[in-house]
Amino acid sequence: MFYKLDEEHYVENPFLFQLQRLGWKIYRQNKDNPEDTKEIISFTSSLEAEYGESQRLRESFKEVILEGVLRESLKRINPWIEDDQISEVIRRITTPQSNSLLEANKEIHDLLLENTSVSENRKTGEKSPTVKFIDFKNPDNNSFIAISQFKMNITGTEKHIVPDIVLFVNGLPLVVVECKSPAVADPISEAITQLMRYCNRRGVIEGNEKLFWYNLFVVATCNQVAKYGTITSEYEHFVEWKDPYPFSLSDVNPDGNVTSQQVLIHGMLSKENLLDLLHTFTIFKEDPKSKMIKVVARYQQFRAVKKMIKRLKEGKTPTERGGIVWHTQGSGKSLTMMFMVRKLYHNPEFGNYKVVFVTDRKDLEKQLNETSRSVGFTVKLARSIQELKELLKTDTPELVMAMVHKFQERELKGEIPVLNTSPNILIWMKMVTVAMLVFWLFKIC
């Protein structure tokens, strides 16, 4: 039980302790000496840290990545790669061509997902072999390190910032956490302001943007309430993660009294979930103000997609593999559909599926088409019944969209023919009812 409401004992240390339970290595940075980074071996009941041997993870407060860890990770994931090639790959991910923070963030995000290549695998002679930064298929093949009090130079000055917790995957800082005591008047807003200061979002140089080139999302927490957002999120766009799926609340805390912070950590920062959020559930899209924003899925989108994939894998009959997903207005139905398609295509067993979207309104058709483009997919629009029939005849893996009225029998001449008997056709229907928005996952044809 925690009796102190101060930031370190009530918020930061429990955060680190839970990460440790999930398999993260925990370090605390010496604020005065970057070479002195202590690994926290265990926590006592009062959550005071016991330190092990000093670890040299970086040479100065100017360094953003943990280069030694990145080198080791690249070699482990790509065992054929040579040292000079590792240096070439590291230069590529540490020197983006873009100027703005958001553009650099997107460039590096694309690199992490699409990987890079070098001229040759010198062991086999293969030309332009792929070099992976992250092993998405085997989470435990990656390095997961959390550093508390990660001191950084403010760009161009001798001053510093000290983010409370920075989470590194393979030496790259993917998550920044700011902790505040719940005794503060408005702890979450204060933490968000601090995060915005760290990445220079307030119009002045008061942080270090390089730390956020690699950022997936940021977290503002006071333990009882924890919210996450991206480098483009405004205050009102920071939200809680309310379900630790696939964990249960008893997994999070067997004693009950689960806090918002605990749910967020298990739901977003377990190894598999974090890599899944990076690989599948993050997009860059245009908002109504015609500017690009970065979006990380909300918990209901993540949970829905994971459950649908599970049903498709485990169902024995078309009925068992189908179902209904209920979404309320403004909950992101179009994005859920896009995340689902991404997840399908990340699974080899579903990579050859034809996905058919059916909507009942023109504006929904337009919205879904625009959303699909924002996540890199091309949708084939069926503008007539005949065109829809032709698209449904093929067994090619693609996305097809149609309005529901194209299925009306009165517009068909003759009997409805059998167009395709493939088991690899997934039909979705997104439609509006009087009371609520409903998002259907229909059975496999």
VEXVO-768835 format. One line per 8 residues: for each residue x, y, z of C-alpha. Coordinates in steps of 0.2 Angstrom, whole numbers, plus 5000, padded with zeros to 4 digits. Layout:
BEGIN
X Y Z | ... $
This chain:
BEGIN
5000 5000 5000 | 5006 5018 4996 | 5005 5031 5009 | 5014 5045 5000 | 5006 5055 4987 | 5022 5061 4980 | 5026 5059 4961 | 5040 5046 4964 $
5033 5034 4976 | 5014 5035 4971 | 5016 5036 4952 | 5033 5033 4945 | 5039 5019 4955 | 5023 5009 4954 | 5024 5012 4935 | 5042 5005 4934 $
5037 4990 4945 | 5023 4985 4934 | 5034 4987 4918 | 5046 4975 4927 | 5033 4963 4930 | 5029 4963 4911 | 5047 4959 4907 | 5055 4976 4905 $
5073 4980 4911 | 5072 4995 4922 | 5086 5008 4924 | 5087 5024 4934 | 5098 5038 4926 | 5110 5047 4937 | 5105 5065 4933 | 5123 5071 4934 $
5132 5058 4925 | 5125 5049 4909 | 5138 5035 4910 | 5131 5030 4927 | 5114 5021 4923 | 5109 5009 4937 | 5099 4994 4933 | 5085 4992 4946 $
5086 4973 4950 | 5071 4973 4962 | 5060 4983 4972 | 5057 4983 4991 | 5039 4984 4998 | 5041 5003 4999 | 5047 5003 4981 | 5064 5010 4985 $
5076 5005 4971 | 5090 4993 4974 | 5104 4996 4961 | 5115 4983 4952 | 5130 4987 4942 | 5132 5003 4933 | 5128 5001 4914 | 5135 5013 4901 $
5120 5015 4889 | 5125 5032 4882 | 5140 5043 4882 | 5132 5061 4884 | 5115 5069 4888 | 5115 5074 4869 | 5112 5056 4864 | 5094 5051 4861 $
5095 5033 4856 | 5104 5019 4865 | 5116 5015 4851 | 5125 5000 4859 | 5108 4992 4862 | 5102 4996 4844 | 5118 4988 4837 | 5116 4972 4848 $
5097 4971 4843 | 5101 4973 4824 | 5114 4959 4825 | 5102 4948 4835 | 5087 4950 4823 | 5098 4950 4807 | 5112 4938 4812 | 5120 4939 4794 $
5123 4958 4795 | 5141 4965 4797 | 5147 4979 4808 | 5150 4992 4795 | 5132 4988 4788 | 5125 4990 4805 | 5133 5007 4806 | 5125 5011 4789 $
5108 5006 4795 | 5110 5016 4811 | 5114 5032 4801 | 5099 5029 4791 | 5087 5029 4805 | 5096 5043 4815 | 5097 5056 4801 | 5079 5058 4793 $
5078 5068 4778 | 5062 5078 4784 | 5064 5094 4793 | 5048 5095 4804 | 5045 5084 4819 | 5030 5076 4812 | 5038 5072 4795 | 5053 5065 4803 $
5042 5055 4815 | 5032 5048 4800 | 5048 5044 4790 | 5056 5034 4805 | 5039 5026 4808 | 5038 5020 4790 | 5056 5013 4792 | 5052 5003 4807 $
5037 4995 4798 | 5044 4993 4780 | 5062 4990 4786 | 5077 4995 4775 | 5091 4985 4766 | 5109 4985 4763 | 5118 4981 4747 | 5122 4963 4750 $
5121 4948 4762 | 5140 4944 4762 | 5137 4927 4769 | 5125 4921 4755 | 5127 4934 4741 | 5109 4939 4741 | 5107 4957 4734 | 5098 4970 4744 $
5093 4959 4759 | 5080 4966 4771 | 5086 4973 4787 | 5073 4973 4801 | 5074 4985 4815 | 5061 4976 4826 | 5056 4958 4826 | 5037 4959 4826 $
5034 4940 4825 | 5044 4936 4841 | 5042 4950 4854 | 5055 4942 4865 | 5068 4944 4852 | 5068 4962 4855 | 5076 4973 4869 | 5064 4982 4881 $
5072 4995 4892 | 5063 5008 4903 | 5074 5022 4910 | 5068 5033 4924 | 5074 5052 4925 | 5081 5052 4907 | 5091 5068 4907 | 5092 5076 4890 $
5100 5092 4883 | 5088 5106 4877 | 5093 5108 4859 | 5106 5122 4857 | 5108 5126 4875 | 5117 5119 4891 | 5100 5117 4899 | 5091 5100 4901 $
5075 5092 4902 | 5072 5076 4912 | 5057 5066 4906 | 5051 5054 4921 | 5051 5038 4911 | 5057 5034 4893 | 5053 5017 4885 | 5066 5010 4873 $
5063 4996 4861 | 5079 4990 4853 | 5087 5006 4859 | 5074 5017 4851 | 5064 5029 4862 | 5046 5024 4858 | 5036 5030 4873 | 5039 5045 4884 $
5029 5046 4901 | 5027 5061 4912 | 5021 5057 4930 | 5013 5070 4942 | 5007 5069 4960 | 4988 5067 4961 | 4990 5081 4975 | 4993 5094 4961 $
4978 5104 4956 | 4976 5097 4938 | 4990 5084 4936 | 4985 5077 4919 | 4984 5094 4911 | 5001 5099 4919 | 5009 5082 4913 | 5003 5085 4895 $
5009 5103 4895 | 5026 5096 4901 | 5026 5083 4887 | 5022 5097 4874 | 5037 5107 4881 | 5048 5093 4879 | 5044 5091 4860 | 5044 5110 4857 $
5025 5111 4853 | 5023 5128 4861 | 5032 5138 4848 | 5049 5140 4857 | 5064 5129 4859 | 5062 5122 4876 | 5064 5103 4874 | 5073 5091 4862 $
5063 5086 4846 | 5075 5072 4842 | 5069 5062 4857 | 5052 5062 4848 | 5057 5057 4831 | 5055 5039 4836 | 5039 5042 4847 | 5024 5031 4846 $
5014 5039 4859 | 5016 5049 4876 | 5008 5046 4892 | 5002 5058 4906 | 4998 5050 4922 | 4995 5053 4941 | 4991 5034 4944 | 4973 5036 4947 $
4971 5043 4930 | 4982 5040 4915 | 4980 5046 4897 | 4989 5044 4881 | 4991 5054 4865 | 5003 5057 4851 | 5014 5071 4846 | 5000 5079 4837 $
4986 5077 4850 | 4979 5092 4859 | 4973 5091 4877 | 4956 5085 4873 | 4962 5071 4862 | 4972 5063 4876 | 4961 5048 4882 | 4962 5033 4894 $
4965 5015 4889 | 4950 5007 4898 | 4953 4988 4895 | 4969 4978 4897 | 4964 4965 4884 | 4969 4952 4882 | 4973 4953 4900 | 4960 4953 4913 $
4958 4965 4928 | 4964 4951 4940 | 4979 4949 4929 | 4983 4967 4931 | 4980 4967 4950 | 4974 4952 4959 | 4970 4962 4974 | 4957 4973 4965 $
4957 4992 4965 | 4964 4993 4948 | 4969 5011 4943 | 4969 5019 4926 | 4988 5018 4926 | 4988 5000 4929 | 4976 4996 4915 | 4985 5007 4903 $
5002 4999 4906 | 4995 4981 4904 | 4985 4986 4889 | 4997 4996 4880 | 5015 4992 4886 | 5015 4974 4887 | 5028 4968 4874 | 5016 4960 4862 $
5003 4974 4863 | 5015 4988 4861 | 5023 4980 4846 | 5005 4977 4839 | 5001 4996 4842 | 5016 5000 4832 | 5014 4988 4818 | 4995 4988 4815 $
4986 5001 4825 | 4995 5018 4821 | 4991 5029 4806 | 4995 5046 4799 | 4980 5054 4792 | 4973 5071 4786 | 4960 5079 4798 | 4946 5091 4793 $
4958 5106 4795 | 4969 5099 4781 | 4984 5095 4791 | 4992 5078 4795 | 4989 5070 4812 | 4996 5055 4820 | 4983 5043 4827 | 4985 5028 4839 $
4970 5016 4840 | 4958 5017 4855 | 4956 5002 4866 | 4939 4997 4859 | 4946 4997 4841 | 4961 4987 4847 | 4950 4975 4857 | 4938 4973 4843 $
4951 4969 4829 | 4960 4956 4841 | 4944 4947 4845 | 4938 4947 4826 | 4955 4939 4821 | 4953 4926 4835 | 4936 4922 4829 | 4942 4920 4811 $
4956 4908 4817 | 4946 4898 4829 | 4929 4897 4821 | 4925 4880 4813 | 4910 4886 4803 | 4905 4902 4793 | 4893 4906 4807 | 4906 4904 4821 $
4918 4915 4811 | 4906 4929 4809 | 4898 4941 4821 | 4893 4958 4826 | 4904 4972 4833 | 4894 4987 4841 | 4901 5004 4840 | 4894 5021 4846 $
4894 5037 4836 | 4911 5044 4835 | 4920 5029 4840 | 4930 5026 4825 | 4921 5013 4815 | 4930 5016 4798 | 4947 5016 4807 | 4943 4999 4815 $
4939 4992 4798 | 4956 4998 4791 | 4965 4991 4806 | 4956 4975 4804 | 4962 4974 4786 | 4980 4978 4791 | 4979 4964 4804 | 4973 4952 4791 $
4987 4956 4779 | 5000 4954 4793 | 4994 4936 4796 | 5000 4925 4782 | 4985 4914 4783 | 4974 4929 4779 | 4985 4937 4766 | 4975 4931 4751 $
4958 4937 4757 | 4946 4947 4747 | 4938 4960 4758 | 4921 4968 4753 | 4915 4983 4762 | 4896 4986 4761 | 4889 5003 4767 | 4871 5011 4767 $
4875 5029 4764 | 4886 5039 4751 | 4895 5049 4765 | 4900 5033 4773 | 4907 5026 4757 | 4916 5042 4755 | 4923 5042 4773 | 4929 5024 4771 $
4937 5027 4755 | 4947 5042 4762 | 4951 5032 4777 | 4958 5018 4767 | 4969 5029 4757 | 4976 5037 4773 | 4982 5020 4779 | 4990 5015 4762 $
4976 5004 4754 | 4967 5006 4738 | 4949 5002 4737 | 4940 4997 4721 | 4923 5005 4721 | 4909 4996 4713 | 4899 5009 4704 | 4886 4997 4697 $
4879 4980 4700 | 4888 4973 4685 | 4904 4981 4691 | 4902 4973 4708 | 4898 4956 4700 | 4914 4957 4690 | 4924 4962 4706 | 4917 4948 4716 $
4921 4934 4703 | 4940 4936 4705 | 4950 4927 4718 | 4963 4941 4720 | 4966 4948 4737 | 4959 4966 4737 | 4947 4978 4745 | 4930 4980 4736 $
4917 4993 4741 | 4899 4994 4737 | 4883 5002 4742 | 4870 4990 4750 | 4857 4995 4737 | 4867 4986 4724 | 4861 4970 4731 | 4843 4974 4728 $
4835 4959 4718 | 4823 4971 4709 | 4837 4978 4699 | 4844 4961 4694 | 4838 4953 4678 | 4836 4934 4680 | 4842 4923 4695 | 4856 4928 4706 $
4871 4918 4700 | 4885 4910 4710 | 4899 4922 4708 | 4913 4915 4719 | 4914 4899 4730 | 4931 4904 4738 | 4931 4903 4757 | 4943 4918 4758 $
4930 4932 4755 | 4926 4943 4770 | 4911 4953 4769 | 4909 4969 4781 | 4893 4979 4783 | 4894 4996 4791 | 4877 5004 4792 | 4866 5016 4803 $
4851 5012 4812 | 4839 5023 4821 | 4846 5021 4838 | 4865 5018 4835 | 4879 5015 4823 | 4881 4996 4820 | 4897 4988 4813 | 4895 4971 4806 $
4907 4958 4802 | 4898 4945 4791 | 4902 4927 4789 | 4914 4921 4777 | 4906 4917 4761 $
